[in-house]
Amino acid sequence: MATHRPDGIAGPVIVTGRGRDLLTLADGSASVIATASVDVEVAYIGRREILSISSSPDVPGLQGLVGTAASSGFRRQVSGTVDIEPGSLLNLLLDDLPVALLVSGVSMMFAGLRPMFSEAHPAHPDICAGWQSGGSIMTEIARTGSPGVPTGPDAPSVLVDDDPLAWHELPDHDPNTVCRHRRLDLVAGSPARFDCFFRDQHVSFGGRATSVHEYTVRGALSDDRSTIASIEAVPGALPWRECDQAAPSAARLIGRPLDGLRAEVATSFTGITTCTHLNDQLRSLADLAVLDGALEQA
């Protein structure tokens, strides 16, 4: 999912999301079994109002999202407005929209528009590991009023030279674009194993791609493939030195059923032992049930 601002940093954000399900058989043959895309124009300044939206496949109720805010409460709005299958690729793209827009604020910071906090507009500490009291962000806010601009390491391409189907086609991005790569793999076996990866990356005005957030989550399912049997979160590039303290929180999902996993993470993964972006990744593990259904059909 990519976010860019063709009309300038204060103009609307254009969001382009693409997804694909790929089935690879034991003999190495592969086939695309589902695709989806979404294109959204958002008035970012203010309430992040959706100005226009289209998708493939088209679904009833999608235009009911025009005029709504793609921020807090948006996922409930989707479930109540759009006739869409839970766990479908299109539903996952819409589910990702609020956080993709949140992270797109990095491009404004690189353009010199840094958020400022004061007594009238205070920061809220302890919402996650990165924003913990006494940590890097809160210390910088106390010193300057702003959290500073996160500058990560170079982001290597996610494409795999000897596996051209590993990712769907990825377009080149305009300068000062923020994009989010996500992958969720389920491998049949005893036990069935999963591997989940995501990266938020920023493309500078000079075309350099750097990592903002990056995690890999891997583990195994129970024998009946209904619960998380083992799990490990491995931090990659993260913006603040305290962020990777959230990695052990993934172990709290051991023994938890896939059914209801999204609600479980949303309600109980809060505070300085967690990470907003890792939480999004952990929530996505609920969709292993959909991938398992595709493997069963195959």
N, C-alpha and C positions, 0 to 999 in steps of 0.2 A: 504494500500500500504506500503510495507516494503522495506527498503534499507539496504544492508549490504555489507561488504568488506571481502570476504573470503581469499583473497590473501594479506591482510595487508592494512594498512590505506591509502597507496598511490596507491593501486591497483584499478582495475575496480570496480565500484559499480554494484551490482546485485539488480535489482528492480523487485519485485514481487507484482502484483496488482490483486485483486480479487473483484468481485462485484456480487450483486444478487438483483433482484426485487421480493418482497414477497407481495402477495395479501391476506389480511385477511378479511373475510366476517363478517357480523353482528352476525352470529351464533358462531363465534370464530374459524371456520375452516380456514386453511391457505394453500396456494399453491405457489410454486416457479414458476414464469412466465417468468423469464429470468436470465441467468447467463453470465458472461464474465470474462476473465482473460488475463493478459499481462505479459510477462517476457522479461526484457530488460537488456542488459549489456552495461554499459556506462563507457568510459574513463573519469573519473571525473576531473583529473588534466588537466588543459588547457581549452578547449572549450566545455567540456562535450559532446564529440562525441559519438553517438550511434554506438556500435560495432556489436550488433546483437539484433534482436527483433522477437518475435513470439506472437501469440494471439489465443484465442478461444472466439468466432468464428474467423476463418481466413478471412481476407478481402483483396480485390484487392488493390494493391498499398502500402501495409504495408512495404514491403522490400525497398521501395523507401526512407524510413526514415533512413536506414543505412547510416552512414557517415554524417548525419546532426547533428546539435548541439541541444541538449535538454535544451535550455535556451531561451533567448529572441527571439521571432519570431517563436518558435516551433509550437504554436497552428495554426498560419497561414500556416505553412508548412504542418501540418496534413490536414487541410481543402483543400489544393491545391493538395495533393498527394494521400491521402487515400480515397477510396470509402467507406464511412462510414456514417451511419444515424445520423444526429444531435440529441443529447439527448439520444442516445443509451448508454448502460452501457459501452461498449468498448470505445466509444468516450469520455465518462467521465473519464475513466482510463487514456487515453492518454492525456486528458486535464489537469489532475492532475500531470503528470510526471515532468514538469519543477519545480513546487513548492516543490514537494516531494524531488527532488534532491537538491534544494536549502537548505531545512531544514536538509537534511542528512549531511550537513557540521558540524552540532553539534557534530557528532561522531568524526570528526577530531579535534575539539576543546577539547573534552574530552581525546583524545589521546595526547594532548600537542601541536598540530599544530594550534596555534591561528593566525587569520588574523592580519596583522600589517599595519597601515596607517602612511603616512608621507607626506611631501610637494610634493614629486614626485608621491605618490599614495594616494591622499587625500580621506577622507570619504566624503560622500555626505549627509549633514544634511537635515532635514525637508521633507524627502520622506514619512514619516508616523509618527504616534504619538510616537512610541518608539524611533525614530531617530531624534526627534526634537532638535533644538538648545537649549543648556542649560540643556538638560535632562540627565538621567543616562548614556546612551550609549556614548553620545558625551563628557560628562564630563570625563568618564573613558578613552576614546580615547585621549583626551587632556592630561591626566595624565600619561598614560602608552603606548599609541600608539595602544592599542588593546581594543575592546569592552568588554572583559571579557567573562567568560564561564557561561551561564545561567543554574542554578541548581534549578529545580522546585520541588514541593512536590511529594510524592508518587502518582502514577497513579493507582487508583483502576481499576479492570477489568470492561470492558464495558458489559460483559456477564450478563444476567439476570437469576437468579436461577430458577424462576418459569415460565420462557418463553424461552425455549431452541431454539426457532426459531427467537428470537429477532435479532440475528446476525448470519451471516454465520460462518462456522467453522474458527476459528482463530488459526494459528499454534504458537508453541513456537518460540521465536526469539533468535538468537545468541547474545552473548555479544557485546556491542557497536553497536547495531542496532537502527535505527530510523524508526518508523512506523507511519502511519497516518490512523486513523479510521474516517470514514465519514458515516453519516446517514441522509436521507431526507425522512420524512414521510408526507403523505397527508391523512387527515381523512375527509371522505364525511360528509356533513351536511349543515346546513344553519345558519351561513356560513361554508364553507369548511375551515378547519384549517390545518396549517402546523407546523412541528417541525423539526428543523435541528440542527445537532450536529457534531462537529469535534474535534479531539484531535491529536496533534503531541506528541509522547512520545519517550523517549530515554531509552534503556535498557543498564545499565552500565556493566562494565567488571565483576562485581560481581553478575549480574542478576537482580539488582534493577530497576524497571520501574518507571520513573518520567515524569511528564507532562512538555512539553515545551510551547505549545499553546493550549488553549481550549476555545471554545465558544459554546453557545446554542443560536439559533435564532428561535423565534416562532412568529406566527401571524395568520392572516386570509385573505382569498381572497374575492374579491367583489362577489356580487350575481351571476354574469355571469362567475366567476372564471377566469377572464382575467387580473385582476390587483391586486396589493397589497393593501388591505384595512387597515390592521394594522400590526405592526411589532415591535419586541423588541429583542435586542441583549443583552445577559447576559454573561459577561465575566466569565471564569473559571480561571485556572492557566495560567498566562502570564509571560514572562521572565523579564520584566522591569516595574517599578511602573507607568510609563506614558502610557503603552500600552492600559489600559482599558479606556483611554480618548476617544478612537475611537468608543466606543459602541453606543453613540447617533447618529452616522452617518447613522445607519440603517434606522432611521425614514425618511430619505430623499427619501426612496423608496415608501412611502405611495402615492398611486395614480398612480404609474408607472405600465405600462403594462408588463406582463411576456414576451411578444414578444419584443425582442430588449434589454432585461434586461442585458444580458452579455456585450453588447457594451456600454450601459449606465454606468455601474459600471466601466468598463475599462477606459472610457474617462473622467468621471467626479469625480470619487472617488480618489482624489489625495491629497497629503499634510498631514499636521500634525493632521487633524481631522479624518483621516482614518487609517486603518490597512491593510497591504498587505494580511494577512491571513484571517481576517474577510471579506475583499473584495472577496476573492475566495469563501467563503461561500455564500455571497450575490449573486454572479454571478450564483451559482448553483441553486438558486431559479427559474431561468428560466425554469428548467426542471420539475417544478411542472406541467407544461402543459402536459408533457409526462405521468406523474403519473395520472393526471386527465383523460387522454384518456383511461388508463387501468381501472380506476374506472367506467367510462362510459360503457366500454365493459362488465364489470362484472354485 
